[in-house]
Each structure stands twice: as C-alpha cells, then as structure tokens.
Amino acid sequence: MTQPAIYDVQIADLQGKPLDLDRFRGTATLVVNVASRCGLTPQYAVLEKLHERYADRGFTVLGVPCNQFGGQEPGTADEIAEFCSATYGVTFPMTEKVEVNGDGRHPLYQALTGHADAEGYTGDIRWNFEKFLIDADGRVVARFSPQTSPDSPEIVAAVESALTRS
C-alpha cells in the first residue's frame, strides 16, 4: 500500500474545519500527538517555545490530539483548545482529535509511522508526545520518542538542519 503524501492528507482543525496541510509546504513542521492529562503534558510549554523560536524562519509545530493512551485526552475540542491556551499559551495549530494506531489510524499517521527513530524503531506510536519532523518538501526527516524533550539538542539540531535545507 502506498503511503499518502503528507500534503494530500485530509484532516480537520480543532474546530472541525478542513485544515489544508498544503499550507505547511515550504516550512519545517514538527507533528506531535498530544494529550492534556499526561505526565508529558508540560511538553506543551516547550513545544510553544520551540514554535516561537523558529516561526519566523519557516517552522511550525502541529499538535494532533489523541485519546488512545490511557484516555488522557478525553475533552471536547473546546475543552482542549481552552486548556492549551489558558495553561500553556499554545498558539501553534492543532488538528481534530484522531487515532494514531490501530484499524482507525488516521492517514496522517499512516504516512508517518513507517519512519524510524534514531534507535531504528518504526511502527505504532508508543505514547503521547511522539514527534515527527517533516521538512519543507513534506519528507519525514526525523522521529523522536515521547520522552525526548522538544528543546533537546537532537530535536533543535534536526529543526535547524531542516530549516537550512528549506
């Protein structure tokens, strides 16, 4: 089965309106499955800082809410938006809540999960806050475990490299 091109995937934003991923063409994008009630939820603040640090150079974070891990994203779209804004000042775009694993895996994650991380892991998303870096041409260029902080040297270096290539 052919993996869909990232920019061709159909997805809605958090408010349920179509989100054209083609708008990210020409930018480096860090796609992160997020959750509001996870031990890793404070990564929202670090993701926002990363987004702000590199936004003027053609970078964005794309948050993808998911409730598949311990039911840690049970809220409605409005509750998720309010939590992210009020608690962490999130300004980066967010998609609708989707499934990232299993039979209901969203096509976006069908396109992402075949990419290996630095340890060679491919396949199912392991937990909330797994990260994929997409370059300006829509290629997945890096995958990072949920525990890897968005401001870690490896993520910062990968983002800077992707921005240099774009």
C-alpha atoms as an extended CHARMM CRD file, in Angstrom:
* protein
*
       166  EXT
         1         1  MET       CA              0.0000000000        0.0000000000        0.0000000000  PROA      1               0.0000000000
         2         2  THR       CA              1.3860000000        3.4170000000       -0.9530000000  PROA      2               0.0000000000
         3         3  GLN       CA              1.8130000000        5.8990000000        1.8640000000  PROA      3               0.0000000000
         4         4  PRO       CA             -0.1140000000        9.1220000000        1.2820000000  PROA      4               0.0000000000
         5         5  ALA       CA              1.8530000000       12.2850000000        0.6430000000  PROA      5               0.0000000000
         6         6  ILE       CA              1.7100000000       14.4310000000        3.7770000000  PROA      6               0.0000000000
         7         7  TYR       CA              0.2810000000       17.4420000000        1.9420000000  PROA      7               0.0000000000
         8         8  ASP       CA             -2.5000000000       15.3590000000        0.3680000000  PROA      8               0.0000000000
         9         9  VAL       CA             -3.8710000000       14.0480000000        3.6800000000  PROA      9               0.0000000000
        10        10  GLN       CA             -7.3260000000       15.2810000000        4.6450000000  PROA      10              0.0000000000
        11        11  ILE       CA             -7.6810000000       16.3920000000        8.2690000000  PROA      11              0.0000000000
        12        12  ALA       CA             -9.7320000000       18.9480000000       10.1640000000  PROA      12              0.0000000000
        13        13  ASP       CA             -8.5110000000       21.5750000000       12.5960000000  PROA      13              0.0000000000
        14        14  LEU       CA             -9.5350000000       21.5050000000       16.2430000000  PROA      14              0.0000000000
        15        15  GLN       CA            -12.7090000000       23.4710000000       15.4150000000  PROA      15              0.0000000000
        16        16  GLY       CA            -13.7290000000       20.8570000000       12.8140000000  PROA      16              0.0000000000
        17        17  LYS       CA            -12.9270000000       22.9670000000        9.7520000000  PROA      17              0.0000000000
        18        18  PRO       CA            -10.7790000000       21.4640000000        6.9810000000  PROA      18              0.0000000000
        19        19  LEU       CA             -7.0900000000       22.0010000000        7.6440000000  PROA      19              0.0000000000
        20        20  ASP       CA             -5.1810000000       22.0930000000        4.3820000000  PROA      20              0.0000000000
        21        21  LEU       CA             -1.8030000000       20.5550000000        5.1790000000  PROA      21              0.0000000000
        22        22  ASP       CA             -0.5130000000       22.0560000000        1.9370000000  PROA      22              0.0000000000
        23        23  ARG       CA             -0.2610000000       25.3140000000        3.8610000000  PROA      23              0.0000000000
        24        24  PHE       CA              2.7960000000       23.7770000000        5.5520000000  PROA      24              0.0000000000
        25        25  ARG       CA              4.5770000000       23.2170000000        2.2410000000  PROA      25              0.0000000000
        26        26  GLY       CA              7.8180000000       25.1450000000        2.3550000000  PROA      26              0.0000000000
        27        27  THR       CA              8.0390000000       25.0100000000        6.1520000000  PROA      27              0.0000000000
        28        28  ALA       CA              9.5760000000       22.5320000000        8.5470000000  PROA      28              0.0000000000
        29        29  THR       CA              6.8430000000       21.0330000000       10.7350000000  PROA      29              0.0000000000
        30        30  LEU       CA              7.0640000000       19.0690000000       13.9730000000  PROA      30              0.0000000000
        31        31  VAL       CA              3.9680000000       16.8480000000       14.1810000000  PROA      31              0.0000000000
        32        32  VAL       CA              3.2040000000       15.7680000000       17.7540000000  PROA      32              0.0000000000
        33        33  ASN       CA              0.3660000000       13.6250000000       19.1080000000  PROA      33              0.0000000000
        34        34  VAL       CA             -0.6880000000       15.4870000000       22.2380000000  PROA      34              0.0000000000
        35        35  ALA       CA             -2.8030000000       14.9180000000       25.3370000000  PROA      35              0.0000000000
        36        36  SER       CA             -3.9270000000       17.1840000000       28.1750000000  PROA      36              0.0000000000
        37        37  ARG       CA             -3.8220000000       14.7310000000       31.0790000000  PROA      37              0.0000000000
        38        38  CYS       CA             -0.4730000000       13.0060000000       30.5850000000  PROA      38              0.0000000000
        39        39  GLY       CA              2.7120000000       13.1500000000       32.6170000000  PROA      39              0.0000000000
        40        40  LEU       CA              4.3280000000       14.5540000000       29.4680000000  PROA      40              0.0000000000
        41        41  THR       CA              1.7210000000       17.3250000000       29.0550000000  PROA      41              0.0000000000
        42        42  PRO       CA              4.1780000000       20.0120000000       30.2670000000  PROA      42              0.0000000000
        43        43  GLN       CA              5.9160000000       19.4850000000       26.9070000000  PROA      43              0.0000000000
        44        44  TYR       CA              3.2190000000       21.8090000000       25.5370000000  PROA      44              0.0000000000
        45        45  ALA       CA              5.1350000000       24.7520000000       27.0370000000  PROA      45              0.0000000000
        46        46  VAL       CA              8.4110000000       23.6140000000       25.4680000000  PROA      46              0.0000000000
        47        47  LEU       CA              6.7180000000       22.9760000000       22.1070000000  PROA      47              0.0000000000
        48        48  GLU       CA              5.2900000000       26.5050000000       22.1940000000  PROA      48              0.0000000000
        49        49  LYS       CA              8.7530000000       27.9590000000       22.9030000000  PROA      49              0.0000000000
        50        50  LEU       CA             10.2420000000       25.9540000000       20.0230000000  PROA      50              0.0000000000
        51        51  HSD       CA              7.4170000000       27.1410000000       17.7570000000  PROA      51              0.0000000000
        52        52  GLU       CA              8.0090000000       30.7840000000       18.7390000000  PROA      52              0.0000000000
        53        53  ARG       CA             11.8130000000       30.4790000000       18.4290000000  PROA      53              0.0000000000
        54        54  TYR       CA             11.7470000000       29.2740000000       14.8150000000  PROA      54              0.0000000000
        55        55  ALA       CA              8.4020000000       30.5130000000       13.4140000000  PROA      55              0.0000000000
        56        56  ASP       CA              9.9810000000       33.4550000000       11.6030000000  PROA      56              0.0000000000
        57        57  ARG       CA             12.3640000000       31.0360000000        9.8660000000  PROA      57              0.0000000000
        58        58  GLY       CA              9.6060000000       28.8410000000        8.4210000000  PROA      58              0.0000000000
        59        59  PHE       CA              8.8820000000       26.3720000000       11.2270000000  PROA      59              0.0000000000
        60        60  THR       CA              5.7270000000       25.2960000000       12.9970000000  PROA      60              0.0000000000
        61        61  VAL       CA              4.5350000000       22.7220000000       15.4770000000  PROA      61              0.0000000000
        62        62  LEU       CA              1.3440000000       20.8500000000       14.5900000000  PROA      62              0.0000000000
        63        63  GLY       CA             -0.4540000000       19.3760000000       17.5930000000  PROA      63              0.0000000000
        64        64  VAL       CA             -2.5980000000       16.2990000000       16.9940000000  PROA      64              0.0000000000
        65        65  PRO       CA             -4.8080000000       15.4170000000       19.9840000000  PROA      65              0.0000000000
        66        66  CYS       CA             -5.2670000000       11.7030000000       20.6150000000  PROA      66              0.0000000000
        67        67  ASN       CA             -7.1400000000        9.8160000000       23.3400000000  PROA      67              0.0000000000
        68        68  GLN       CA             -5.6840000000        6.3430000000       22.6810000000  PROA      68              0.0000000000
        69        69  PHE       CA             -3.1890000000        6.2650000000       25.5520000000  PROA      69              0.0000000000
        70        70  GLY       CA             -4.8120000000        5.8480000000       28.9270000000  PROA      70              0.0000000000
        71        71  GLY       CA             -7.7610000000        8.0620000000       27.9490000000  PROA      71              0.0000000000
        72        72  GLN       CA             -5.5570000000       11.0990000000       28.6000000000  PROA      72              0.0000000000
        73        73  GLU       CA             -7.2640000000       13.3870000000       26.0570000000  PROA      73              0.0000000000
        74        74  PRO       CA            -10.9660000000       12.9350000000       26.8660000000  PROA      74              0.0000000000
        75        75  GLY       CA            -12.0210000000       16.5490000000       26.3320000000  PROA      75              0.0000000000
        76        76  THR       CA            -14.0890000000       18.1400000000       23.6280000000  PROA      76              0.0000000000
        77        77  ALA       CA            -12.4330000000       20.3360000000       21.0260000000  PROA      77              0.0000000000
        78        78  ASP       CA            -13.4080000000       23.4450000000       23.0070000000  PROA      78              0.0000000000
        79        79  GLU       CA            -12.0400000000       21.9850000000       26.2470000000  PROA      79              0.0000000000
        80        80  ILE       CA             -8.7570000000       21.0470000000       24.5520000000  PROA      80              0.0000000000
        81        81  ALA       CA             -8.4030000000       24.4990000000       22.9960000000  PROA      81              0.0000000000
        82        82  GLU       CA             -9.1650000000       26.2620000000       26.2860000000  PROA      82              0.0000000000
        83        83  PHE       CA             -6.7460000000       24.0610000000       28.2430000000  PROA      83              0.0000000000
        84        84  CYS       CA             -3.8960000000       24.5480000000       25.7590000000  PROA      84              0.0000000000
        85        85  SER       CA             -4.4010000000       28.2900000000       25.5280000000  PROA      85              0.0000000000
        86        86  ALA       CA             -5.0020000000       29.0320000000       29.2050000000  PROA      86              0.0000000000
        87        87  THR       CA             -2.4560000000       26.6170000000       30.6770000000  PROA      87              0.0000000000
        88        88  TYR       CA              0.3840000000       26.7150000000       28.1560000000  PROA      88              0.0000000000
        89        89  GLY       CA             -0.2930000000       29.6980000000       25.8820000000  PROA      89              0.0000000000
        90        90  VAL       CA             -0.3480000000       27.4460000000       22.8310000000  PROA      90              0.0000000000
        91        91  THR       CA             -0.5080000000       29.3620000000       19.5470000000  PROA      91              0.0000000000
        92        92  PHE       CA              0.5830000000       26.6420000000       17.1330000000  PROA      92              0.0000000000
        93        93  PRO       CA             -2.0830000000       24.9230000000       15.0170000000  PROA      93              0.0000000000
        94        94  MET       CA             -3.9920000000       21.9320000000       16.3500000000  PROA      94              0.0000000000
        95        95  THR       CA             -5.9270000000       19.2860000000       14.4510000000  PROA      95              0.0000000000
        96        96  GLU       CA             -9.0530000000       17.4150000000       15.3300000000  PROA      96              0.0000000000
        97        97  LYS       CA             -8.6890000000       14.5160000000       17.7620000000  PROA      97              0.0000000000
        98        98  VAL       CA             -7.6300000000       11.3880000000       15.8410000000  PROA      98              0.0000000000
        99        99  GLU       CA             -6.4690000000        7.8180000000       16.3290000000  PROA      99              0.0000000000
       100       100  VAL       CA             -2.7750000000        7.2830000000       15.6890000000  PROA      100             0.0000000000
       101       101  ASN       CA             -2.7110000000        3.4740000000       15.9880000000  PROA      101             0.0000000000
       102       102  GLY       CA             -4.8820000000        0.5100000000       15.0710000000  PROA      102             0.0000000000
       103       103  ASP       CA             -7.5430000000       -0.0100000000       12.4400000000  PROA      103             0.0000000000
       104       104  GLY       CA             -8.7360000000        3.5980000000       12.8140000000  PROA      104             0.0000000000
       105       105  ARG       CA             -5.2380000000        5.0720000000       12.3650000000  PROA      105             0.0000000000
       106       106  HSD       CA             -5.5710000000        8.4420000000       10.6640000000  PROA      106             0.0000000000
       107       107  PRO       CA             -3.9370000000        8.6750000000        7.2010000000  PROA      107             0.0000000000
       108       108  LEU       CA             -1.5400000000       11.2960000000        8.5550000000  PROA      108             0.0000000000
       109       109  TYR       CA             -0.1220000000        8.6880000000       10.9160000000  PROA      109             0.0000000000
       110       110  GLN       CA             -0.1720000000        6.0490000000        8.1820000000  PROA      110             0.0000000000
       111       111  ALA       CA              2.2570000000        8.3740000000        6.3950000000  PROA      111             0.0000000000
       112       112  LEU       CA              4.4040000000        8.9630000000        9.4780000000  PROA      112             0.0000000000
       113       113  THR       CA              4.7640000000        5.6790000000       11.3540000000  PROA      113             0.0000000000
       114       114  GLY       CA              6.9470000000        3.9310000000        8.7850000000  PROA      114             0.0000000000
       115       115  HSD       CA              9.7800000000        6.3350000000        9.5510000000  PROA      115             0.0000000000
       116       116  ALA       CA             12.4130000000        5.0760000000       12.0190000000  PROA      116             0.0000000000
       117       117  ASP       CA             13.7180000000        6.9950000000       15.0060000000  PROA      117             0.0000000000
       118       118  ALA       CA             17.4370000000        7.1500000000       15.8540000000  PROA      118             0.0000000000
       119       119  GLU       CA             17.2520000000        3.7150000000       17.5040000000  PROA      119             0.0000000000
       120       120  GLY       CA             15.6140000000        2.1860000000       14.4270000000  PROA      120             0.0000000000
       121       121  TYR       CA             12.0780000000        1.9390000000       15.8480000000  PROA      121             0.0000000000
       122       122  THR       CA              9.2550000000        2.0840000000       13.3040000000  PROA      122             0.0000000000
       123       123  GLY       CA              5.5780000000        1.3170000000       13.6420000000  PROA      123             0.0000000000
       124       124  ASP       CA              2.9370000000        2.1780000000       16.1750000000  PROA      124             0.0000000000
       125       125  ILE       CA              3.0640000000        5.3600000000       18.1900000000  PROA      125             0.0000000000
       126       126  ARG       CA              4.3370000000        4.4050000000       21.6470000000  PROA      126             0.0000000000
       127       127  TRP       CA              2.6950000000        7.1190000000       23.7750000000  PROA      127             0.0000000000
       128       128  ASN       CA              1.5430000000       10.7400000000       23.8210000000  PROA      128             0.0000000000
       129       129  PHE       CA              4.0430000000       13.3240000000       22.5500000000  PROA      129             0.0000000000
       130       130  GLU       CA              5.8330000000       11.2080000000       19.9380000000  PROA      130             0.0000000000
       131       131  LYS       CA              7.3450000000       13.6590000000       17.4410000000  PROA      131             0.0000000000
       132       132  PHE       CA              7.9390000000       13.6230000000       13.6730000000  PROA      132             0.0000000000
       133       133  LEU       CA              9.8850000000       16.3220000000       11.8610000000  PROA      133             0.0000000000
       134       134  ILE       CA              8.7600000000       16.9860000000        8.2940000000  PROA      134             0.0000000000
       135       135  ASP       CA             10.9740000000       19.0640000000        6.0280000000  PROA      135             0.0000000000
       136       136  ALA       CA              9.8260000000       21.8130000000        3.6760000000  PROA      136             0.0000000000
       137       137  ASP       CA              9.2290000000       19.2550000000        0.9020000000  PROA      137             0.0000000000
       138       138  GLY       CA              6.9580000000       17.0680000000        3.0300000000  PROA      138             0.0000000000
       139       139  ARG       CA              9.5240000000       14.3480000000        3.7620000000  PROA      139             0.0000000000
       140       140  VAL       CA              9.7210000000       12.8400000000        7.2380000000  PROA      140             0.0000000000
       141       141  VAL       CA             13.3210000000       13.5070000000        8.2460000000  PROA      141             0.0000000000
       142       142  ALA       CA             13.3040000000       12.5380000000       11.9410000000  PROA      142             0.0000000000
       143       143  ARG       CA             11.2690000000       10.7460000000       14.5860000000  PROA      143             0.0000000000
       144       144  PHE       CA             11.6410000000       11.2600000000       18.3230000000  PROA      144             0.0000000000
       145       145  SER       CA             10.3450000000        9.2880000000       21.2880000000  PROA      145             0.0000000000
       146       146  PRO       CA              7.6770000000       10.7390000000       23.5640000000  PROA      146             0.0000000000
       147       147  GLN       CA             10.2180000000       11.2830000000       26.3500000000  PROA      147             0.0000000000
       148       148  THR       CA             12.5420000000       13.3800000000       24.1590000000  PROA      148             0.0000000000
       149       149  SER       CA             12.0290000000       16.9910000000       25.1970000000  PROA      149             0.0000000000
       150       150  PRO       CA             11.2340000000       19.3930000000       22.3410000000  PROA      150             0.0000000000
       151       151  ASP       CA             14.2250000000       21.5180000000       23.3830000000  PROA      151             0.0000000000
       152       152  SER       CA             16.6520000000       18.5880000000       23.4310000000  PROA      152             0.0000000000
       153       153  PRO       CA             19.8650000000       19.0380000000       21.4440000000  PROA      153             0.0000000000
       154       154  GLU       CA             18.8030000000       16.3590000000       18.9310000000  PROA      154             0.0000000000
       155       155  ILE       CA             15.4560000000       17.9950000000       18.1480000000  PROA      155             0.0000000000
       156       156  VAL       CA             16.9270000000       21.5080000000       17.9720000000  PROA      156             0.0000000000
       157       157  ALA       CA             19.7040000000       20.2670000000       15.6440000000  PROA      157             0.0000000000
       158       158  ALA       CA             17.1920000000       18.4540000000       13.4280000000  PROA      158             0.0000000000
       159       159  VAL       CA             14.9410000000       21.5340000000       13.2230000000  PROA      159             0.0000000000
       160       160  GLU       CA             17.8810000000       23.7780000000       12.3750000000  PROA      160             0.0000000000
       161       161  SER       CA             19.0500000000       21.3100000000        9.7400000000  PROA      161             0.0000000000
       162       162  ALA       CA             15.5690000000       21.1560000000        8.1980000000  PROA      162             0.0000000000
       163       163  LEU       CA             15.4180000000       24.9580000000        8.1340000000  PROA      163             0.0000000000
       164       164  THR       CA             18.8260000000       25.1650000000        6.4570000000  PROA      164             0.0000000000
       165       165  ARG       CA             17.6540000000       22.8000000000        3.7010000000  PROA      165             0.0000000000
       166       166  SER       CA             14.3680000000       24.6210000000        3.0880000000  PROA      166             0.0000000000
